[in-house]
Amino acid sequence: MSERKAYPLRISEELWKEIQRLAAADMRSVNAQIEVLLREAVERRKKKPS
């Protein structure tokens, strides 16, 4: 497994609650859910024409 980078994150309470809801629905931790969402966003950006 690749090394992980710790990074403090400031996030609004509203967004945090939404991520918690999504994480629970997918049976993931909030940290894992944030990583999944970031990966999906990066992949979408890669596919977007410049």
PyMOL Python script that loads the backbone (N, CA, C, O; Angstrom):
from pymol import cmd

cmd.read_pdbstr("""\
ATOM      1  N   MET A   1       0.845  -1.177   0.000  1.00  0.00           N
ATOM      2  CA  MET A   1       0.000   0.000   0.000  1.00  0.00           C
ATOM      3  C   MET A   1       0.891   1.242   0.000  1.00  0.00           C
ATOM      4  O   MET A   1       1.941   1.261   0.642  1.00  0.00           O
ATOM      5  N   SER A   2       0.472   2.261  -0.713  1.00  0.00           N
ATOM      6  CA  SER A   2       1.263   3.484  -0.796  1.00  0.00           C
ATOM      7  C   SER A   2       1.202   4.253   0.526  1.00  0.00           C
ATOM      8  O   SER A   2       0.260   4.119   1.308  1.00  0.00           O
ATOM      9  N   GLU A   3       2.228   5.053   0.743  1.00  0.00           N
ATOM     10  CA  GLU A   3       2.285   5.879   1.943  1.00  0.00           C
ATOM     11  C   GLU A   3       1.188   6.933   1.886  1.00  0.00           C
ATOM     12  O   GLU A   3       0.853   7.433   0.812  1.00  0.00           O
ATOM     13  N   ARG A   4       0.639   7.262   3.025  1.00  0.00           N
ATOM     14  CA  ARG A   4      -0.434   8.254   3.091  1.00  0.00           C
ATOM     15  C   ARG A   4       0.090   9.543   3.695  1.00  0.00           C
ATOM     16  O   ARG A   4       0.975   9.525   4.551  1.00  0.00           O
ATOM     17  N   LYS A   5      -0.452  10.646   3.251  1.00  0.00           N
ATOM     18  CA  LYS A   5      -0.086  11.973   3.716  1.00  0.00           C
ATOM     19  C   LYS A   5      -1.201  12.493   4.624  1.00  0.00           C
ATOM     20  O   LYS A   5      -2.362  12.542   4.217  1.00  0.00           O
ATOM     21  N   ALA A   6      -0.856  12.876   5.832  1.00  0.00           N
ATOM     22  CA  ALA A   6      -1.830  13.482   6.738  1.00  0.00           C
ATOM     23  C   ALA A   6      -1.939  14.962   6.398  1.00  0.00           C
ATOM     24  O   ALA A   6      -0.934  15.629   6.155  1.00  0.00           O
ATOM     25  N   TYR A   7      -3.178  15.473   6.384  1.00  0.00           N
ATOM     26  CA  TYR A   7      -3.401  16.864   6.038  1.00  0.00           C
ATOM     27  C   TYR A   7      -4.608  17.379   6.819  1.00  0.00           C
ATOM     28  O   TYR A   7      -5.702  16.827   6.706  1.00  0.00           O
ATOM     29  N   PRO A   8      -4.411  18.437   7.613  1.00  0.00           N
ATOM     30  CA  PRO A   8      -5.566  18.987   8.348  1.00  0.00           C
ATOM     31  C   PRO A   8      -6.544  19.636   7.360  1.00  0.00           C
ATOM     32  O   PRO A   8      -6.128  20.306   6.415  1.00  0.00           O
ATOM     33  N   LEU A   9      -7.813  19.434   7.584  1.00  0.00           N
ATOM     34  CA  LEU A   9      -8.834  19.921   6.656  1.00  0.00           C
ATOM     35  C   LEU A   9      -9.850  20.779   7.403  1.00  0.00           C
ATOM     36  O   LEU A   9     -10.421  20.354   8.407  1.00  0.00           O
ATOM     37  N   ARG A  10     -10.061  21.964   6.909  1.00  0.00           N
ATOM     38  CA  ARG A  10     -11.126  22.821   7.441  1.00  0.00           C
ATOM     39  C   ARG A  10     -12.327  22.676   6.515  1.00  0.00           C
ATOM     40  O   ARG A  10     -12.220  22.860   5.303  1.00  0.00           O
ATOM     41  N   ILE A  11     -13.451  22.349   7.098  1.00  0.00           N
ATOM     42  CA  ILE A  11     -14.633  22.055   6.294  1.00  0.00           C
ATOM     43  C   ILE A  11     -15.874  22.560   7.035  1.00  0.00           C
ATOM     44  O   ILE A  11     -15.935  22.511   8.264  1.00  0.00           O
ATOM     45  N   SER A  12     -16.839  23.034   6.292  1.00  0.00           N
ATOM     46  CA  SER A  12     -18.052  23.546   6.937  1.00  0.00           C
ATOM     47  C   SER A  12     -18.817  22.389   7.600  1.00  0.00           C
ATOM     48  O   SER A  12     -18.731  21.234   7.183  1.00  0.00           O
ATOM     49  N   GLU A  13     -19.556  22.747   8.633  1.00  0.00           N
ATOM     50  CA  GLU A  13     -20.350  21.749   9.357  1.00  0.00           C
ATOM     51  C   GLU A  13     -21.375  21.093   8.431  1.00  0.00           C
ATOM     52  O   GLU A  13     -21.612  19.888   8.504  1.00  0.00           O
ATOM     53  N   GLU A  14     -21.977  21.905   7.561  1.00  0.00           N
ATOM     54  CA  GLU A  14     -22.986  21.391   6.625  1.00  0.00           C
ATOM     55  C   GLU A  14     -22.386  20.346   5.677  1.00  0.00           C
ATOM     56  O   GLU A  14     -22.965  19.277   5.478  1.00  0.00           O
ATOM     57  N   LEU A  15     -21.233  20.659   5.100  1.00  0.00           N
ATOM     58  CA  LEU A  15     -20.577  19.713   4.197  1.00  0.00           C
ATOM     59  C   LEU A  15     -20.120  18.469   4.948  1.00  0.00           C
ATOM     60  O   LEU A  15     -20.229  17.356   4.433  1.00  0.00           O
ATOM     61  N   TRP A  16     -19.605  18.655   6.173  1.00  0.00           N
ATOM     62  CA  TRP A  16     -19.165  17.515   6.993  1.00  0.00           C
ATOM     63  C   TRP A  16     -20.322  16.542   7.226  1.00  0.00           C
ATOM     64  O   TRP A  16     -20.153  15.329   7.099  1.00  0.00           O
ATOM     65  N   LYS A  17     -21.488  17.074   7.564  1.00  0.00           N
ATOM     66  CA  LYS A  17     -22.654  16.217   7.814  1.00  0.00           C
ATOM     67  C   LYS A  17     -23.064  15.459   6.554  1.00  0.00           C
ATOM     68  O   LYS A  17     -23.445  14.290   6.622  1.00  0.00           O
ATOM     69  N   GLU A  18     -22.986  16.124   5.414  1.00  0.00           N
ATOM     70  CA  GLU A  18     -23.334  15.457   4.150  1.00  0.00           C
ATOM     71  C   GLU A  18     -22.344  14.336   3.846  1.00  0.00           C
ATOM     72  O   GLU A  18     -22.744  13.258   3.408  1.00  0.00           O
ATOM     73  N   ILE A  19     -21.067  14.582   4.072  1.00  0.00           N
ATOM     74  CA  ILE A  19     -20.052  13.544   3.841  1.00  0.00           C
ATOM     75  C   ILE A  19     -20.250  12.389   4.813  1.00  0.00           C
ATOM     76  O   ILE A  19     -20.080  11.230   4.434  1.00  0.00           O
ATOM     77  N   GLN A  20     -20.604  12.683   6.052  1.00  0.00           N
ATOM     78  CA  GLN A  20     -20.900  11.624   7.020  1.00  0.00           C
ATOM     79  C   GLN A  20     -22.065  10.764   6.539  1.00  0.00           C
ATOM     80  O   GLN A  20     -22.029   9.538   6.648  1.00  0.00           O
ATOM     81  N   ARG A  21     -23.099  11.417   6.005  1.00  0.00           N
ATOM     82  CA  ARG A  21     -24.265  10.684   5.502  1.00  0.00           C
ATOM     83  C   ARG A  21     -23.872   9.765   4.345  1.00  0.00           C
ATOM     84  O   ARG A  21     -24.268   8.601   4.301  1.00  0.00           O
ATOM     85  N   LEU A  22     -23.085  10.307   3.409  1.00  0.00           N
ATOM     86  CA  LEU A  22     -22.630   9.501   2.275  1.00  0.00           C
ATOM     87  C   LEU A  22     -21.751   8.334   2.732  1.00  0.00           C
ATOM     88  O   LEU A  22     -21.874   7.216   2.232  1.00  0.00           O
ATOM     89  N   ALA A  23     -20.865   8.614   3.687  1.00  0.00           N
ATOM     90  CA  ALA A  23     -19.966   7.578   4.204  1.00  0.00           C
ATOM     91  C   ALA A  23     -20.763   6.450   4.853  1.00  0.00           C
ATOM     92  O   ALA A  23     -20.472   5.274   4.635  1.00  0.00           O
ATOM     93  N   ALA A  24     -21.757   6.805   5.640  1.00  0.00           N
ATOM     94  CA  ALA A  24     -22.582   5.786   6.299  1.00  0.00           C
ATOM     95  C   ALA A  24     -23.332   4.942   5.272  1.00  0.00           C
ATOM     96  O   ALA A  24     -23.442   3.725   5.423  1.00  0.00           O
ATOM     97  N   ALA A  25     -23.845   5.590   4.233  1.00  0.00           N
ATOM     98  CA  ALA A  25     -24.579   4.860   3.189  1.00  0.00           C
ATOM     99  C   ALA A  25     -23.672   3.886   2.444  1.00  0.00           C
ATOM    100  O   ALA A  25     -24.116   2.825   2.006  1.00  0.00           O
ATOM    101  N   ASP A  26     -22.389   4.255   2.302  1.00  0.00           N
ATOM    102  CA  ASP A  26     -21.428   3.398   1.598  1.00  0.00           C
ATOM    103  C   ASP A  26     -20.622   2.518   2.555  1.00  0.00           C
ATOM    104  O   ASP A  26     -19.718   1.794   2.139  1.00  0.00           O
ATOM    105  N   MET A  27     -20.970   2.593   3.866  1.00  0.00           N
ATOM    106  CA  MET A  27     -20.274   1.821   4.899  1.00  0.00           C
ATOM    107  C   MET A  27     -18.765   2.092   4.878  1.00  0.00           C
ATOM    108  O   MET A  27     -17.950   1.170   4.872  1.00  0.00           O
ATOM    109  N   ARG A  28     -18.423   3.376   4.866  1.00  0.00           N
ATOM    110  CA  ARG A  28     -17.027   3.824   4.882  1.00  0.00           C
ATOM    111  C   ARG A  28     -16.843   4.799   6.035  1.00  0.00           C
ATOM    112  O   ARG A  28     -17.806   5.338   6.580  1.00  0.00           O
ATOM    113  N   SER A  29     -15.589   5.010   6.391  1.00  0.00           N
ATOM    114  CA  SER A  29     -15.280   6.090   7.333  1.00  0.00           C
ATOM    115  C   SER A  29     -15.379   7.405   6.564  1.00  0.00           C
ATOM    116  O   SER A  29     -15.358   7.421   5.333  1.00  0.00           O
ATOM    117  N   VAL A  30     -15.487   8.494   7.300  1.00  0.00           N
ATOM    118  CA  VAL A  30     -15.523   9.806   6.657  1.00  0.00           C
ATOM    119  C   VAL A  30     -14.225  10.029   5.897  1.00  0.00           C
ATOM    120  O   VAL A  30     -14.245  10.546   4.780  1.00  0.00           O
ATOM    121  N   ASN A  31     -13.102   9.650   6.483  1.00  0.00           N
ATOM    122  CA  ASN A  31     -11.815   9.810   5.814  1.00  0.00           C
ATOM    123  C   ASN A  31     -11.790   9.052   4.484  1.00  0.00           C
ATOM    124  O   ASN A  31     -11.360   9.600   3.469  1.00  0.00           O
ATOM    125  N   ALA A  32     -12.242   7.814   4.484  1.00  0.00           N
ATOM    126  CA  ALA A  32     -12.269   7.022   3.250  1.00  0.00           C
ATOM    127  C   ALA A  32     -13.223   7.639   2.235  1.00  0.00           C
ATOM    128  O   ALA A  32     -12.945   7.635   1.035  1.00  0.00           O
ATOM    129  N   GLN A  33     -14.352   8.174   2.715  1.00  0.00           N
ATOM    130  CA  GLN A  33     -15.314   8.795   1.798  1.00  0.00           C
ATOM    131  C   GLN A  33     -14.719  10.039   1.151  1.00  0.00           C
ATOM    132  O   GLN A  33     -14.898  10.258  -0.047  1.00  0.00           O
ATOM    133  N   ILE A  34     -14.018  10.848   1.922  1.00  0.00           N
ATOM    134  CA  ILE A  34     -13.371  12.039   1.359  1.00  0.00           C
ATOM    135  C   ILE A  34     -12.358  11.627   0.300  1.00  0.00           C
ATOM    136  O   ILE A  34     -12.267  12.266  -0.748  1.00  0.00           O
ATOM    137  N   GLU A  35     -11.595  10.570   0.560  1.00  0.00           N
ATOM    138  CA  GLU A  35     -10.611  10.103  -0.411  1.00  0.00           C
ATOM    139  C   GLU A  35     -11.292   9.628  -1.696  1.00  0.00           C
ATOM    140  O   GLU A  35     -10.813   9.919  -2.792  1.00  0.00           O
ATOM    141  N   VAL A  36     -12.392   8.908  -1.572  1.00  0.00           N
ATOM    142  CA  VAL A  36     -13.139   8.440  -2.745  1.00  0.00           C
ATOM    143  C   VAL A  36     -13.654   9.633  -3.545  1.00  0.00           C
ATOM    144  O   VAL A  36     -13.525   9.661  -4.769  1.00  0.00           O
ATOM    145  N   LEU A  37     -14.236  10.618  -2.862  1.00  0.00           N
ATOM    146  CA  LEU A  37     -14.765  11.793  -3.552  1.00  0.00           C
ATOM    147  C   LEU A  37     -13.663  12.570  -4.263  1.00  0.00           C
ATOM    148  O   LEU A  37     -13.851  13.039  -5.386  1.00  0.00           O
ATOM    149  N   LEU A  38     -12.517  12.704  -3.607  1.00  0.00           N
ATOM    150  CA  LEU A  38     -11.389  13.393  -4.243  1.00  0.00           C
ATOM    151  C   LEU A  38     -10.895  12.637  -5.469  1.00  0.00           C
ATOM    152  O   LEU A  38     -10.630  13.242  -6.508  1.00  0.00           O
ATOM    153  N   ARG A  39     -10.769  11.322  -5.355  1.00  0.00           N
ATOM    154  CA  ARG A  39     -10.331  10.526  -6.517  1.00  0.00           C
ATOM    155  C   ARG A  39     -11.296  10.663  -7.687  1.00  0.00           C
ATOM    156  O   ARG A  39     -10.871  10.823  -8.832  1.00  0.00           O
ATOM    157  N   GLU A  40     -12.597  10.601  -7.400  1.00  0.00           N
ATOM    158  CA  GLU A  40     -13.598  10.745  -8.460  1.00  0.00           C
ATOM    159  C   GLU A  40     -13.490  12.121  -9.119  1.00  0.00           C
ATOM    160  O   GLU A  40     -13.574  12.230 -10.342  1.00  0.00           O
ATOM    161  N   ALA A  41     -13.307  13.160  -8.323  1.00  0.00           N
ATOM    162  CA  ALA A  41     -13.186  14.514  -8.864  1.00  0.00           C
ATOM    163  C   ALA A  41     -11.941  14.656  -9.729  1.00  0.00           C
ATOM    164  O   ALA A  41     -11.988  15.288 -10.784  1.00  0.00           O
ATOM    165  N   VAL A  42     -10.843  14.082  -9.299  1.00  0.00           N
ATOM    166  CA  VAL A  42      -9.599  14.147 -10.075  1.00  0.00           C
ATOM    167  C   VAL A  42      -9.766  13.411 -11.402  1.00  0.00           C
ATOM    168  O   VAL A  42      -9.331  13.902 -12.444  1.00  0.00           O
ATOM    169  N   GLU A  43     -10.388  12.249 -11.368  1.00  0.00           N
ATOM    170  CA  GLU A  43     -10.604  11.498 -12.614  1.00  0.00           C
ATOM    171  C   GLU A  43     -11.494  12.269 -13.582  1.00  0.00           C
ATOM    172  O   GLU A  43     -11.235  12.277 -14.785  1.00  0.00           O
ATOM    173  N   ARG A  44     -12.537  12.916 -13.071  1.00  0.00           N
ATOM    174  CA  ARG A  44     -13.404  13.732 -13.937  1.00  0.00           C
ATOM    175  C   ARG A  44     -12.634  14.883 -14.551  1.00  0.00           C
ATOM    176  O   ARG A  44     -12.826  15.203 -15.724  1.00  0.00           O
ATOM    177  N   ARG A  45     -11.764  15.509 -13.771  1.00  0.00           N
ATOM    178  CA  ARG A  45     -10.951  16.636 -14.290  1.00  0.00           C
ATOM    179  C   ARG A  45      -9.992  16.165 -15.378  1.00  0.00           C
ATOM    180  O   ARG A  45      -9.748  16.883 -16.348  1.00  0.00           O
ATOM    181  N   LYS A  46      -9.445  14.951 -15.218  1.00  0.00           N
ATOM    182  CA  LYS A  46      -8.511  14.415 -16.214  1.00  0.00           C
ATOM    183  C   LYS A  46      -9.219  14.194 -17.548  1.00  0.00           C
ATOM    184  O   LYS A  46      -8.637  14.417 -18.609  1.00  0.00           O
ATOM    185  N   LYS A  47     -10.472  13.754 -17.491  1.00  0.00           N
ATOM    186  CA  LYS A  47     -11.229  13.431 -18.711  1.00  0.00           C
ATOM    187  C   LYS A  47     -11.824  14.657 -19.384  1.00  0.00           C
ATOM    188  O   LYS A  47     -12.216  14.601 -20.550  1.00  0.00           O
ATOM    189  N   LYS A  48     -11.892  15.770 -18.651  1.00  0.00           N
ATOM    190  CA  LYS A  48     -12.484  17.000 -19.172  1.00  0.00           C
ATOM    191  C   LYS A  48     -11.559  17.618 -20.219  1.00  0.00           C
ATOM    192  O   LYS A  48     -10.370  17.799 -19.955  1.00  0.00           O
ATOM    193  N   PRO A  49     -12.083  17.946 -21.404  1.00  0.00           N
ATOM    194  CA  PRO A  49     -11.237  18.568 -22.417  1.00  0.00           C
ATOM    195  C   PRO A  49     -10.729  19.937 -21.961  1.00  0.00           C
ATOM    196  O   PRO A  49     -11.459  20.699 -21.328  1.00  0.00           O
ATOM    197  N   SER A  50      -9.501  20.234 -22.282  1.00  0.00           N
ATOM    198  CA  SER A  50      -8.893  21.512 -21.865  1.00  0.00           C
ATOM    199  C   SER A  50      -9.442  22.683 -22.619  1.00  0.00           C
ATOM    200  O   SER A  50      -9.031  23.818 -22.381  1.00  0.00           O
TER     201      SER A  50
END
""", "prot")
cmd.dss("prot")
cmd.show_as("cartoon", "prot")
cmd.util.cbc("prot")
cmd.orient("prot")
